[in-house]
Amino acid sequence: MTRPEIVTSVVKAVAAVDRVDPAKLDSLYEYIDPEILNKLYAQERGEWRFTFQYSDHQITVTHDERIFVDGILQSSEVAVRE
């Protein structure tokens, strides 16, 4: 996943959980500065985990490109609990 895609992926993950079009969600900028996610992904090494509130959800993004919404891993193939 490239850095610009991480912000889009977070919004799409929340939209999938809420079963709405991503355009219907509040802007991520209302909750965090998305540049934080871009800077974290720019790191070439090290493990990290970033958790924040977005809308009514707790979001966790990890160094290995995992996005959790309310503790459930969101991906196109599976959803597993954190």
mmCIF file of the N, C-alpha and C atoms, coordinates in Angstrom:
data_MODEL
# 
_entry.id   MODEL 
# 
loop_
_atom_site.group_PDB 
_atom_site.id 
_atom_site.type_symbol 
_atom_site.label_atom_id 
_atom_site.label_alt_id 
_atom_site.label_comp_id 
_atom_site.label_asym_id 
_atom_site.label_entity_id 
_atom_site.label_seq_id 
_atom_site.pdbx_PDB_ins_code 
_atom_site.Cartn_x 
_atom_site.Cartn_y 
_atom_site.Cartn_z 
_atom_site.occupancy 
_atom_site.B_iso_or_equiv 
_atom_site.pdbx_formal_charge 
_atom_site.auth_seq_id 
_atom_site.auth_comp_id 
_atom_site.auth_asym_id 
_atom_site.auth_atom_id 
_atom_site.pdbx_PDB_model_num 
ATOM 1   N N  . MET A 1 1  ? 0.861   -1.176  0.000  1.00 0.00 ? 1  MET A N  1 
ATOM 2   C CA . MET A 1 1  ? 0.000   0.000   0.000  1.00 0.00 ? 1  MET A CA 1 
ATOM 3   C C  . MET A 1 1  ? 0.902   1.233   0.000  1.00 0.00 ? 1  MET A C  1 
ATOM 4   N N  . THR A 1 2  ? 0.606   2.174   -0.858 1.00 0.00 ? 2  THR A N  1 
ATOM 5   C CA . THR A 1 2  ? 1.403   3.392   -0.871 1.00 0.00 ? 2  THR A CA 1 
ATOM 6   C C  . THR A 1 2  ? 0.839   4.376   0.143  1.00 0.00 ? 2  THR A C  1 
ATOM 7   N N  . ARG A 1 3  ? 1.627   5.375   0.461  1.00 0.00 ? 3  ARG A N  1 
ATOM 8   C CA . ARG A 1 3  ? 1.215   6.325   1.491  1.00 0.00 ? 3  ARG A CA 1 
ATOM 9   C C  . ARG A 1 3  ? -0.125  7.004   1.211  1.00 0.00 ? 3  ARG A C  1 
ATOM 10  N N  . PRO A 1 4  ? -0.382  7.518   0.009  1.00 0.00 ? 4  PRO A N  1 
ATOM 11  C CA . PRO A 1 4  ? -1.689  8.157   -0.203 1.00 0.00 ? 4  PRO A CA 1 
ATOM 12  C C  . PRO A 1 4  ? -2.859  7.186   -0.063 1.00 0.00 ? 4  PRO A C  1 
ATOM 13  N N  . GLU A 1 5  ? -2.610  5.916   -0.344 1.00 0.00 ? 5  GLU A N  1 
ATOM 14  C CA . GLU A 1 5  ? -3.680  4.943   -0.267 1.00 0.00 ? 5  GLU A CA 1 
ATOM 15  C C  . GLU A 1 5  ? -4.125  4.646   1.159  1.00 0.00 ? 5  GLU A C  1 
ATOM 16  N N  . ILE A 1 6  ? -3.287  4.861   2.148  1.00 0.00 ? 6  ILE A N  1 
ATOM 17  C CA . ILE A 1 6  ? -3.649  4.506   3.519  1.00 0.00 ? 6  ILE A CA 1 
ATOM 18  C C  . ILE A 1 6  ? -4.848  5.322   3.992  1.00 0.00 ? 6  ILE A C  1 
ATOM 19  N N  . VAL A 1 7  ? -4.887  6.590   3.692  1.00 0.00 ? 7  VAL A N  1 
ATOM 20  C CA . VAL A 1 7  ? -6.008  7.435   4.114  1.00 0.00 ? 7  VAL A CA 1 
ATOM 21  C C  . VAL A 1 7  ? -7.292  6.966   3.434  1.00 0.00 ? 7  VAL A C  1 
ATOM 22  N N  . THR A 1 8  ? -7.214  6.708   2.146  1.00 0.00 ? 8  THR A N  1 
ATOM 23  C CA . THR A 1 8  ? -8.368  6.206   1.406  1.00 0.00 ? 8  THR A CA 1 
ATOM 24  C C  . THR A 1 8  ? -8.813  4.855   1.944  1.00 0.00 ? 8  THR A C  1 
ATOM 25  N N  . SER A 1 9  ? -7.860  4.002   2.269  1.00 0.00 ? 9  SER A N  1 
ATOM 26  C CA . SER A 1 9  ? -8.193  2.671   2.784  1.00 0.00 ? 9  SER A CA 1 
ATOM 27  C C  . SER A 1 9  ? -8.910  2.747   4.124  1.00 0.00 ? 9  SER A C  1 
ATOM 28  N N  . VAL A 1 10 ? -8.510  3.667   4.981  1.00 0.00 ? 10 VAL A N  1 
ATOM 29  C CA . VAL A 1 10 ? -9.182  3.839   6.273  1.00 0.00 ? 10 VAL A CA 1 
ATOM 30  C C  . VAL A 1 10 ? -10.631 4.264   6.049  1.00 0.00 ? 10 VAL A C  1 
ATOM 31  N N  . VAL A 1 11 ? -10.835 5.241   5.197  1.00 0.00 ? 11 VAL A N  1 
ATOM 32  C CA . VAL A 1 11 ? -12.195 5.730   4.916  1.00 0.00 ? 11 VAL A CA 1 
ATOM 33  C C  . VAL A 1 11 ? -13.039 4.607   4.314  1.00 0.00 ? 11 VAL A C  1 
ATOM 34  N N  . LYS A 1 12 ? -12.479 3.847   3.380  1.00 0.00 ? 12 LYS A N  1 
ATOM 35  C CA . LYS A 1 12 ? -13.231 2.746   2.765  1.00 0.00 ? 12 LYS A CA 1 
ATOM 36  C C  . LYS A 1 12 ? -13.563 1.653   3.782  1.00 0.00 ? 12 LYS A C  1 
ATOM 37  N N  . ALA A 1 13 ? -12.646 1.395   4.714  1.00 0.00 ? 13 ALA A N  1 
ATOM 38  C CA . ALA A 1 13 ? -12.904 0.374   5.737  1.00 0.00 ? 13 ALA A CA 1 
ATOM 39  C C  . ALA A 1 13 ? -14.073 0.784   6.630  1.00 0.00 ? 13 ALA A C  1 
ATOM 40  N N  . VAL A 1 14 ? -14.103 2.041   7.045  1.00 0.00 ? 14 VAL A N  1 
ATOM 41  C CA . VAL A 1 14 ? -15.200 2.527   7.881  1.00 0.00 ? 14 VAL A CA 1 
ATOM 42  C C  . VAL A 1 14 ? -16.506 2.532   7.084  1.00 0.00 ? 14 VAL A C  1 
ATOM 43  N N  . ALA A 1 15 ? -16.447 2.937   5.829  1.00 0.00 ? 15 ALA A N  1 
ATOM 44  C CA . ALA A 1 15 ? -17.645 2.940   4.991  1.00 0.00 ? 15 ALA A CA 1 
ATOM 45  C C  . ALA A 1 15 ? -18.198 1.518   4.831  1.00 0.00 ? 15 ALA A C  1 
ATOM 46  N N  . ALA A 1 16 ? -17.311 0.549   4.696  1.00 0.00 ? 16 ALA A N  1 
ATOM 47  C CA . ALA A 1 16 ? -17.758 -0.841  4.567  1.00 0.00 ? 16 ALA A CA 1 
ATOM 48  C C  . ALA A 1 16 ? -18.449 -1.316  5.838  1.00 0.00 ? 16 ALA A C  1 
ATOM 49  N N  . VAL A 1 17 ? -17.893 -0.958  6.990  1.00 0.00 ? 17 VAL A N  1 
ATOM 50  C CA . VAL A 1 17 ? -18.510 -1.344  8.266  1.00 0.00 ? 17 VAL A CA 1 
ATOM 51  C C  . VAL A 1 17 ? -19.879 -0.682  8.416  1.00 0.00 ? 17 VAL A C  1 
ATOM 52  N N  . ASP A 1 18 ? -19.953 0.592   8.055  1.00 0.00 ? 18 ASP A N  1 
ATOM 53  C CA . ASP A 1 18 ? -21.219 1.329   8.172  1.00 0.00 ? 18 ASP A CA 1 
ATOM 54  C C  . ASP A 1 18 ? -22.173 1.065   7.007  1.00 0.00 ? 18 ASP A C  1 
ATOM 55  N N  . ARG A 1 19 ? -21.693 0.386   5.991  1.00 0.00 ? 19 ARG A N  1 
ATOM 56  C CA . ARG A 1 19 ? -22.475 0.084   4.792  1.00 0.00 ? 19 ARG A CA 1 
ATOM 57  C C  . ARG A 1 19 ? -23.010 1.347   4.127  1.00 0.00 ? 19 ARG A C  1 
ATOM 58  N N  . VAL A 1 20 ? -22.098 2.299   3.943  1.00 0.00 ? 20 VAL A N  1 
ATOM 59  C CA . VAL A 1 20 ? -22.431 3.549   3.256  1.00 0.00 ? 20 VAL A CA 1 
ATOM 60  C C  . VAL A 1 20 ? -21.358 3.844   2.219  1.00 0.00 ? 20 VAL A C  1 
ATOM 61  N N  . ASP A 1 21 ? -21.663 4.746   1.332  1.00 0.00 ? 21 ASP A N  1 
ATOM 62  C CA . ASP A 1 21 ? -20.686 5.218   0.361  1.00 0.00 ? 21 ASP A CA 1 
ATOM 63  C C  . ASP A 1 21 ? -19.634 6.029   1.117  1.00 0.00 ? 21 ASP A C  1 
ATOM 64  N N  . PRO A 1 22 ? -18.341 5.857   0.798  1.00 0.00 ? 22 PRO A N  1 
ATOM 65  C CA . PRO A 1 22 ? -17.301 6.629   1.501  1.00 0.00 ? 22 PRO A CA 1 
ATOM 66  C C  . PRO A 1 22 ? -17.536 8.136   1.462  1.00 0.00 ? 22 PRO A C  1 
ATOM 67  N N  . ALA A 1 23 ? -18.143 8.638   0.412  1.00 0.00 ? 23 ALA A N  1 
ATOM 68  C CA . ALA A 1 23 ? -18.410 10.079  0.294  1.00 0.00 ? 23 ALA A CA 1 
ATOM 69  C C  . ALA A 1 23 ? -19.415 10.559  1.334  1.00 0.00 ? 23 ALA A C  1 
ATOM 70  N N  . LYS A 1 24 ? -20.179 9.653   1.911  1.00 0.00 ? 24 LYS A N  1 
ATOM 71  C CA . LYS A 1 24 ? -21.186 10.017  2.913  1.00 0.00 ? 24 LYS A CA 1 
ATOM 72  C C  . LYS A 1 24 ? -20.592 10.193  4.314  1.00 0.00 ? 24 LYS A C  1 
ATOM 73  N N  . LEU A 1 25 ? -19.343 9.771   4.515  1.00 0.00 ? 25 LEU A N  1 
ATOM 74  C CA . LEU A 1 25 ? -18.707 9.873   5.832  1.00 0.00 ? 25 LEU A CA 1 
ATOM 75  C C  . LEU A 1 25 ? -18.165 11.269  6.074  1.00 0.00 ? 25 LEU A C  1 
ATOM 76  N N  . ASP A 1 26 ? -18.012 11.611  7.340  1.00 0.00 ? 26 ASP A N  1 
ATOM 77  C CA . ASP A 1 26 ? -17.325 12.852  7.699  1.00 0.00 ? 26 ASP A CA 1 
ATOM 78  C C  . ASP A 1 26 ? -15.905 12.790  7.164  1.00 0.00 ? 26 ASP A C  1 
ATOM 79  N N  . SER A 1 27 ? -15.340 13.934  6.893  1.00 0.00 ? 27 SER A N  1 
ATOM 80  C CA . SER A 1 27 ? -13.949 13.990  6.457  1.00 0.00 ? 27 SER A CA 1 
ATOM 81  C C  . SER A 1 27 ? -13.039 13.503  7.580  1.00 0.00 ? 27 SER A C  1 
ATOM 82  N N  . LEU A 1 28 ? -12.048 12.717  7.218  1.00 0.00 ? 28 LEU A N  1 
ATOM 83  C CA . LEU A 1 28 ? -11.080 12.242  8.209  1.00 0.00 ? 28 LEU A CA 1 
ATOM 84  C C  . LEU A 1 28 ? -10.380 13.423  8.887  1.00 0.00 ? 28 LEU A C  1 
ATOM 85  N N  . TYR A 1 29 ? -10.242 14.539  8.168  1.00 0.00 ? 29 TYR A N  1 
ATOM 86  C CA . TYR A 1 29 ? -9.620  15.747  8.709  1.00 0.00 ? 29 TYR A CA 1 
ATOM 87  C C  . TYR A 1 29 ? -10.342 16.284  9.940  1.00 0.00 ? 29 TYR A C  1 
ATOM 88  N N  . GLU A 1 30 ? -11.611 15.940  10.097 1.00 0.00 ? 30 GLU A N  1 
ATOM 89  C CA . GLU A 1 30 ? -12.359 16.400  11.272 1.00 0.00 ? 30 GLU A CA 1 
ATOM 90  C C  . GLU A 1 30 ? -11.931 15.668  12.544 1.00 0.00 ? 30 GLU A C  1 
ATOM 91  N N  . TYR A 1 31 ? -11.195 14.572  12.389 1.00 0.00 ? 31 TYR A N  1 
ATOM 92  C CA . TYR A 1 31 ? -10.809 13.747  13.539 1.00 0.00 ? 31 TYR A CA 1 
ATOM 93  C C  . TYR A 1 31 ? -9.302  13.716  13.769 1.00 0.00 ? 31 TYR A C  1 
ATOM 94  N N  . ILE A 1 32 ? -8.537  13.619  12.698 1.00 0.00 ? 32 ILE A N  1 
ATOM 95  C CA . ILE A 1 32 ? -7.068  13.636  12.806 1.00 0.00 ? 32 ILE A CA 1 
ATOM 96  C C  . ILE A 1 32 ? -6.498  14.342  11.579 1.00 0.00 ? 32 ILE A C  1 
ATOM 97  N N  . ASP A 1 33 ? -5.234  14.670  11.663 1.00 0.00 ? 33 ASP A N  1 
ATOM 98  C CA . ASP A 1 33 ? -4.521  15.159  10.490 1.00 0.00 ? 33 ASP A CA 1 
ATOM 99  C C  . ASP A 1 33 ? -4.041  13.926  9.726  1.00 0.00 ? 33 ASP A C  1 
ATOM 100 N N  . PRO A 1 34 ? -4.607  13.628  8.563  1.00 0.00 ? 34 PRO A N  1 
ATOM 101 C CA . PRO A 1 34 ? -4.227  12.420  7.834  1.00 0.00 ? 34 PRO A CA 1 
ATOM 102 C C  . PRO A 1 34 ? -2.737  12.340  7.501  1.00 0.00 ? 34 PRO A C  1 
ATOM 103 N N  . GLU A 1 35 ? -2.057  13.462  7.548  1.00 0.00 ? 35 GLU A N  1 
ATOM 104 C CA . GLU A 1 35 ? -0.618  13.452  7.281  1.00 0.00 ? 35 GLU A CA 1 
ATOM 105 C C  . GLU A 1 35 ? 0.124   12.572  8.297  1.00 0.00 ? 35 GLU A C  1 
ATOM 106 N N  . ILE A 1 36 ? -0.456  12.398  9.475  1.00 0.00 ? 36 ILE A N  1 
ATOM 107 C CA . ILE A 1 36 ? 0.133   11.505  10.475 1.00 0.00 ? 36 ILE A CA 1 
ATOM 108 C C  . ILE A 1 36 ? 0.269   10.097  9.897  1.00 0.00 ? 36 ILE A C  1 
ATOM 109 N N  . LEU A 1 37 ? -0.781  9.616   9.265  1.00 0.00 ? 37 LEU A N  1 
ATOM 110 C CA . LEU A 1 37 ? -0.737  8.283   8.668  1.00 0.00 ? 37 LEU A CA 1 
ATOM 111 C C  . LEU A 1 37 ? 0.312   8.216   7.567  1.00 0.00 ? 37 LEU A C  1 
ATOM 112 N N  . ASN A 1 38 ? 0.372   9.243   6.741  1.00 0.00 ? 38 ASN A N  1 
ATOM 113 C CA . ASN A 1 38 ? 1.370   9.273   5.673  1.00 0.00 ? 38 ASN A CA 1 
ATOM 114 C C  . ASN A 1 38 ? 2.785   9.249   6.228  1.00 0.00 ? 38 ASN A C  1 
ATOM 115 N N  . LYS A 1 39 ? 3.033   9.985   7.290  1.00 0.00 ? 39 LYS A N  1 
ATOM 116 C CA . LYS A 1 39 ? 4.369   10.011  7.893  1.00 0.00 ? 39 LYS A CA 1 
ATOM 117 C C  . LYS A 1 39 ? 4.726   8.670   8.519  1.00 0.00 ? 39 LYS A C  1 
ATOM 118 N N  . LEU A 1 40 ? 3.765   8.041   9.151  1.00 0.00 ? 40 LEU A N  1 
ATOM 119 C CA . LEU A 1 40 ? 4.031   6.720   9.721  1.00 0.00 ? 40 LEU A CA 1 
ATOM 120 C C  . LEU A 1 40 ? 4.391   5.721   8.624  1.00 0.00 ? 40 LEU A C  1 
ATOM 121 N N  . TYR A 1 41 ? 3.644   5.725   7.543  1.00 0.00 ? 41 TYR A N  1 
ATOM 122 C CA . TYR A 1 41 ? 3.916   4.796   6.449  1.00 0.00 ? 41 TYR A CA 1 
ATOM 123 C C  . TYR A 1 41 ? 5.221   5.104   5.732  1.00 0.00 ? 41 TYR A C  1 
ATOM 124 N N  . ALA A 1 42 ? 5.712   6.328   5.858  1.00 0.00 ? 42 ALA A N  1 
ATOM 125 C CA . ALA A 1 42 ? 6.985   6.689   5.228  1.00 0.00 ? 42 ALA A CA 1 
ATOM 126 C C  . ALA A 1 42 ? 8.179   6.055   5.945  1.00 0.00 ? 42 ALA A C  1 
ATOM 127 N N  . GLN A 1 43 ? 7.977   5.624   7.175  1.00 0.00 ? 43 GLN A N  1 
ATOM 128 C CA . GLN A 1 43 ? 9.062   4.989   7.914  1.00 0.00 ? 43 GLN A CA 1 
ATOM 129 C C  . GLN A 1 43 ? 9.433   3.676   7.238  1.00 0.00 ? 43 GLN A C  1 
ATOM 130 N N  . GLU A 1 44 ? 10.714  3.445   7.092  1.00 0.00 ? 44 GLU A N  1 
ATOM 131 C CA . GLU A 1 44 ? 11.159  2.246   6.400  1.00 0.00 ? 44 GLU A CA 1 
ATOM 132 C C  . GLU A 1 44 ? 11.357  1.059   7.321  1.00 0.00 ? 44 GLU A C  1 
ATOM 133 N N  . ARG A 1 45 ? 11.362  1.303   8.606  1.00 0.00 ? 45 ARG A N  1 
ATOM 134 C CA . ARG A 1 45 ? 11.544  0.172   9.527  1.00 0.00 ? 45 ARG A CA 1 
ATOM 135 C C  . ARG A 1 45 ? 10.887  0.477   10.852 1.00 0.00 ? 45 ARG A C  1 
ATOM 136 N N  . GLY A 1 46 ? 10.823  -0.546  11.657 1.00 0.00 ? 46 GLY A N  1 
ATOM 137 C CA . GLY A 1 46 ? 10.221  -0.396  12.975 1.00 0.00 ? 46 GLY A CA 1 
ATOM 138 C C  . GLY A 1 46 ? 8.761   -0.774  12.967 1.00 0.00 ? 46 GLY A C  1 
ATOM 139 N N  . GLU A 1 47 ? 8.333   -1.215  14.113 1.00 0.00 ? 47 GLU A N  1 
ATOM 140 C CA . GLU A 1 47 ? 6.929   -1.566  14.272 1.00 0.00 ? 47 GLU A CA 1 
ATOM 141 C C  . GLU A 1 47 ? 6.208   -0.421  14.957 1.00 0.00 ? 47 GLU A C  1 
ATOM 142 N N  . TRP A 1 48 ? 4.983   -0.172  14.531 1.00 0.00 ? 48 TRP A N  1 
ATOM 143 C CA . TRP A 1 48 ? 4.168   0.864   15.158 1.00 0.00 ? 48 TRP A CA 1 
ATOM 144 C C  . TRP A 1 48 ? 2.705   0.499   15.012 1.00 0.00 ? 48 TRP A C  1 
ATOM 145 N N  . ARG A 1 49 ? 1.921   1.149   15.848 1.00 0.00 ? 49 ARG A N  1 
ATOM 146 C CA . ARG A 1 49 ? 0.467   0.973   15.861 1.00 0.00 ? 49 ARG A CA 1 
ATOM 147 C C  . ARG A 1 49 ? -0.102  2.351   16.217 1.00 0.00 ? 49 ARG A C  1 
ATOM 148 N N  . PHE A 1 50 ? -1.070  2.811   15.431 1.00 0.00 ? 50 PHE A N  1 
ATOM 149 C CA . PHE A 1 50 ? -1.670  4.111   15.665 1.00 0.00 ? 50 PHE A CA 1 
ATOM 150 C C  . PHE A 1 50 ? -3.180  3.922   15.795 1.00 0.00 ? 50 PHE A C  1 
ATOM 151 N N  . THR A 1 51 ? -3.732  4.361   16.930 1.00 0.00 ? 51 THR A N  1 
ATOM 152 C CA . THR A 1 51 ? -5.160  4.214   17.197 1.00 0.00 ? 51 THR A CA 1 
ATOM 153 C C  . THR A 1 51 ? -5.785  5.592   17.368 1.00 0.00 ? 51 THR A C  1 
ATOM 154 N N  . PHE A 1 52 ? -6.944  5.771   16.758 1.00 0.00 ? 52 PHE A N  1 
ATOM 155 C CA . PHE A 1 52 ? -7.648  7.046   16.849 1.00 0.00 ? 52 PHE A CA 1 
ATOM 156 C C  . PHE A 1 52 ? -9.142  6.822   16.698 1.00 0.00 ? 52 PHE A C  1 
ATOM 157 N N  . GLN A 1 53 ? -9.904  7.827   17.047 1.00 0.00 ? 53 GLN A N  1 
ATOM 158 C CA . GLN A 1 53 ? -11.361 7.806   16.923 1.00 0.00 ? 53 GLN A CA 1 
ATOM 159 C C  . GLN A 1 53 ? -11.739 8.431   15.589 1.00 0.00 ? 53 GLN A C  1 
ATOM 160 N N  . TYR A 1 54 ? -12.602 7.772   14.832 1.00 0.00 ? 54 TYR A N  1 
ATOM 161 C CA . TYR A 1 54 ? -13.119 8.316   13.576 1.00 0.00 ? 54 TYR A CA 1 
ATOM 162 C C  . TYR A 1 54 ? -14.611 8.022   13.550 1.00 0.00 ? 54 TYR A C  1 
ATOM 163 N N  . SER A 1 55 ? -15.394 9.070   13.566 1.00 0.00 ? 55 SER A N  1 
ATOM 164 C CA . SER A 1 55 ? -16.843 8.945   13.654 1.00 0.00 ? 55 SER A CA 1 
ATOM 165 C C  . SER A 1 55 ? -17.168 8.186   14.937 1.00 0.00 ? 55 SER A C  1 
ATOM 166 N N  . ASP A 1 56 ? -17.947 7.124   14.841 1.00 0.00 ? 56 ASP A N  1 
ATOM 167 C CA . ASP A 1 56 ? -18.298 6.340   16.030 1.00 0.00 ? 56 ASP A CA 1 
ATOM 168 C C  . ASP A 1 56 ? -17.407 5.119   16.183 1.00 0.00 ? 56 ASP A C  1 
ATOM 169 N N  . HIS A 1 57 ? -16.250 5.112   15.544 1.00 0.00 ? 57 HIS A N  1 
ATOM 170 C CA . HIS A 1 57 ? -15.402 3.932   15.511 1.00 0.00 ? 57 HIS A CA 1 
ATOM 171 C C  . HIS A 1 57 ? -13.999 4.202   16.065 1.00 0.00 ? 57 HIS A C  1 
ATOM 172 N N  . GLN A 1 58 ? -13.424 3.152   16.621 1.00 0.00 ? 58 GLN A N  1 
ATOM 173 C CA . GLN A 1 58 ? -12.020 3.187   17.011 1.00 0.00 ? 58 GLN A CA 1 
ATOM 174 C C  . GLN A 1 58 ? -11.238 2.523   15.877 1.00 0.00 ? 58 GLN A C  1 
ATOM 175 N N  . ILE A 1 59 ? -10.287 3.249   15.324 1.00 0.00 ? 59 ILE A N  1 
ATOM 176 C CA . ILE A 1 59 ? -9.496  2.770   14.202 1.00 0.00 ? 59 ILE A CA 1 
ATOM 177 C C  . ILE A 1 59 ? -8.073  2.515   14.683 1.00 0.00 ? 59 ILE A C  1 
ATOM 178 N N  . THR A 1 60 ? -7.515  1.389   14.285 1.00 0.00 ? 60 THR A N  1 
ATOM 179 C CA . THR A 1 60 ? -6.109  1.098   14.546 1.00 0.00 ? 60 THR A CA 1 
ATOM 180 C C  . THR A 1 60 ? -5.465  0.745   13.217 1.00 0.00 ? 60 THR A C  1 
ATOM 181 N N  . VAL A 1 61 ? -4.355  1.415   12.925 1.00 0.00 ? 61 VAL A N  1 
ATOM 182 C CA . VAL A 1 61 ? -3.573  1.159   11.719 1.00 0.00 ? 61 VAL A CA 1 
ATOM 183 C C  . VAL A 1 61 ? -2.202  0.696   12.184 1.00 0.00 ? 61 VAL A C  1 
ATOM 184 N N  . THR A 1 62 ? -1.656  -0.336  11.536 1.00 0.00 ? 62 THR A N  1 
ATOM 185 C CA . THR A 1 62 ? -0.375  -0.895  11.966 1.00 0.00 ? 62 THR A CA 1 
ATOM 186 C C  . THR A 1 62 ? 0.679   -0.794  10.860 1.00 0.00 ? 62 THR A C  1 
ATOM 187 N N  . HIS A 1 63 ? 1.922   -0.983  11.280 1.00 0.00 ? 63 HIS A N  1 
ATOM 188 C CA . HIS A 1 63 ? 3.063   -0.906  10.366 1.00 0.00 ? 63 HIS A CA 1 
ATOM 189 C C  . HIS A 1 63 ? 2.968   -1.907  9.213  1.00 0.00 ? 63 HIS A C  1 
ATOM 190 N N  . ASP A 1 64 ? 2.268   -2.994  9.419  1.00 0.00 ? 64 ASP A N  1 
ATOM 191 C CA . ASP A 1 64 ? 2.177   -4.031  8.389  1.00 0.00 ? 64 ASP A CA 1 
ATOM 192 C C  . ASP A 1 64 ? 0.879   -3.926  7.570  1.00 0.00 ? 64 ASP A C  1 
ATOM 193 N N  . GLU A 1 65 ? 0.381   -2.700  7.457  1.00 0.00 ? 65 GLU A N  1 
ATOM 194 C CA . GLU A 1 65 ? -0.734  -2.350  6.578  1.00 0.00 ? 65 GLU A CA 1 
ATOM 195 C C  . GLU A 1 65 ? -2.070  -2.960  6.985  1.00 0.00 ? 65 GLU A C  1 
ATOM 196 N N  . ARG A 1 66 ? -2.234  -3.200  8.268  1.00 0.00 ? 66 ARG A N  1 
ATOM 197 C CA . ARG A 1 66 ? -3.523  -3.707  8.745  1.00 0.00 ? 66 ARG A CA 1 
ATOM 198 C C  . ARG A 1 66 ? -4.353  -2.548  9.271  1.00 0.00 ? 66 ARG A C  1 
ATOM 199 N N  . ILE A 1 67 ? -5.648  -2.588  8.963  1.00 0.00 ? 67 ILE A N  1 
ATOM 200 C CA . ILE A 1 67 ? -6.584  -1.566  9.433  1.00 0.00 ? 67 ILE A CA 1 
ATOM 201 C C  . ILE A 1 67 ? -7.668  -2.290  10.216 1.00 0.00 ? 67 ILE A C  1 
ATOM 202 N N  . PHE A 1 68 ? -7.798  -1.910  11.493 1.00 0.00 ? 68 PHE A N  1 
ATOM 203 C CA . PHE A 1 68 ? -8.831  -2.473  12.355 1.00 0.00 ? 68 PHE A CA 1 
ATOM 204 C C  . PHE A 1 68 ? -9.890  -1.413  12.604 1.00 0.00 ? 68 PHE A C  1 
ATOM 205 N N  . VAL A 1 69 ? -11.145 -1.791  12.486 1.00 0.00 ? 69 VAL A N  1 
ATOM 206 C CA . VAL A 1 69 ? -12.263 -0.918  12.835 1.00 0.00 ? 69 VAL A CA 1 
ATOM 207 C C  . VAL A 1 69 ? -12.972 -1.586  13.998 1.00 0.00 ? 69 VAL A C  1 
ATOM 208 N N  . ASP A 1 70 ? -12.968 -0.918  15.141 1.00 0.00 ? 70 ASP A N  1 
ATOM 209 C CA . ASP A 1 70 ? -13.563 -1.456  16.364 1.00 0.00 ? 70 ASP A CA 1 
ATOM 210 C C  . ASP A 1 70 ? -13.002 -2.842  16.701 1.00 0.00 ? 70 ASP A C  1 
ATOM 211 N N  . GLY A 1 71 ? -11.695 -2.994  16.479 1.00 0.00 ? 71 GLY A N  1 
ATOM 212 C CA . GLY A 1 71 ? -11.015 -4.236  16.849 1.00 0.00 ? 71 GLY A CA 1 
ATOM 213 C C  . GLY A 1 71 ? -11.133 -5.359  15.849 1.00 0.00 ? 71 GLY A C  1 
ATOM 214 N N  . ILE A 1 72 ? -11.781 -5.117  14.702 1.00 0.00 ? 72 ILE A N  1 
ATOM 215 C CA . ILE A 1 72 ? -11.934 -6.152  13.678 1.00 0.00 ? 72 ILE A CA 1 
ATOM 216 C C  . ILE A 1 72 ? -11.132 -5.754  12.451 1.00 0.00 ? 72 ILE A C  1 
ATOM 217 N N  . LEU A 1 73 ? -10.249 -6.661  12.037 1.00 0.00 ? 73 LEU A N  1 
ATOM 218 C CA . LEU A 1 73 ? -9.423  -6.418  10.866 1.00 0.00 ? 73 LEU A CA 1 
ATOM 219 C C  . LEU A 1 73 ? -10.306 -6.335  9.635  1.00 0.00 ? 73 LEU A C  1 
ATOM 220 N N  . GLN A 1 74 ? -10.110 -5.279  8.867  1.00 0.00 ? 74 GLN A N  1 
ATOM 221 C CA . GLN A 1 74 ? -10.890 -5.087  7.651  1.00 0.00 ? 74 GLN A CA 1 
ATOM 222 C C  . GLN A 1 74 ? -10.010 -5.379  6.445  1.00 0.00 ? 74 GLN A C  1 
ATOM 223 N N  . SER A 1 75 ? -10.462 -6.257  5.580  1.00 0.00 ? 75 SER A N  1 
ATOM 224 C CA . SER A 1 75 ? -9.791  -6.523  4.314  1.00 0.00 ? 75 SER A CA 1 
ATOM 225 C C  . SER A 1 75 ? -10.824 -7.068  3.357  1.00 0.00 ? 75 SER A C  1 
ATOM 226 N N  . SER A 1 76 ? -10.439 -7.208  2.103  1.00 0.00 ? 76 SER A N  1 
ATOM 227 C CA . SER A 1 76 ? -11.386 -7.691  1.111  1.00 0.00 ? 76 SER A CA 1 
ATOM 228 C C  . SER A 1 76 ? -11.675 -9.171  1.271  1.00 0.00 ? 76 SER A C  1 
ATOM 229 N N  . GLU A 1 77 ? -10.829 -9.873  2.012  1.00 0.00 ? 77 GLU A N  1 
ATOM 230 C CA . GLU A 1 77 ? -10.989 -11.313 2.112  1.00 0.00 ? 77 GLU A CA 1 
ATOM 231 C C  . GLU A 1 77 ? -11.519 -11.787 3.458  1.00 0.00 ? 77 GLU A C  1 
ATOM 232 N N  . VAL A 1 78 ? -11.080 -11.188 4.562  1.00 0.00 ? 78 VAL A N  1 
ATOM 233 C CA . VAL A 1 78 ? -11.482 -11.699 5.857  1.00 0.00 ? 78 VAL A CA 1 
ATOM 234 C C  . VAL A 1 78 ? -11.594 -10.573 6.865  1.00 0.00 ? 78 VAL A C  1 
ATOM 235 N N  . ALA A 1 79 ? -12.350 -10.841 7.904  1.00 0.00 ? 79 ALA A N  1 
ATOM 236 C CA . ALA A 1 79 ? -12.410 -9.932  9.050  1.00 0.00 ? 79 ALA A CA 1 
ATOM 237 C C  . ALA A 1 79 ? -12.107 -10.779 10.279 1.00 0.00 ? 79 ALA A C  1 
ATOM 238 N N  . VAL A 1 80 ? -11.077 -10.410 11.018 1.00 0.00 ? 80 VAL A N  1 
ATOM 239 C CA . VAL A 1 80 ? -10.706 -11.137 12.227 1.00 0.00 ? 80 VAL A CA 1 
ATOM 240 C C  . VAL A 1 80 ? -10.555 -10.164 13.364 1.00 0.00 ? 80 VAL A C  1 
ATOM 241 N N  . ARG A 1 81 ? -10.775 -10.647 14.566 1.00 0.00 ? 81 ARG A N  1 
ATOM 242 C CA . ARG A 1 81 ? -10.664 -9.807  15.738 1.00 0.00 ? 81 ARG A CA 1 
ATOM 243 C C  . ARG A 1 81 ? -9.213  -9.575  16.116 1.00 0.00 ? 81 ARG A C  1 
ATOM 244 N N  . GLU A 1 82 ? -8.919  -8.336  16.530 1.00 0.00 ? 82 GLU A N  1 
ATOM 245 C CA . GLU A 1 82 ? -7.582  -7.942  16.971 1.00 0.00 ? 82 GLU A CA 1 
ATOM 246 C C  . GLU A 1 82 ? -7.258  -8.624  18.265 1.00 0.00 ? 82 GLU A C  1 
# 
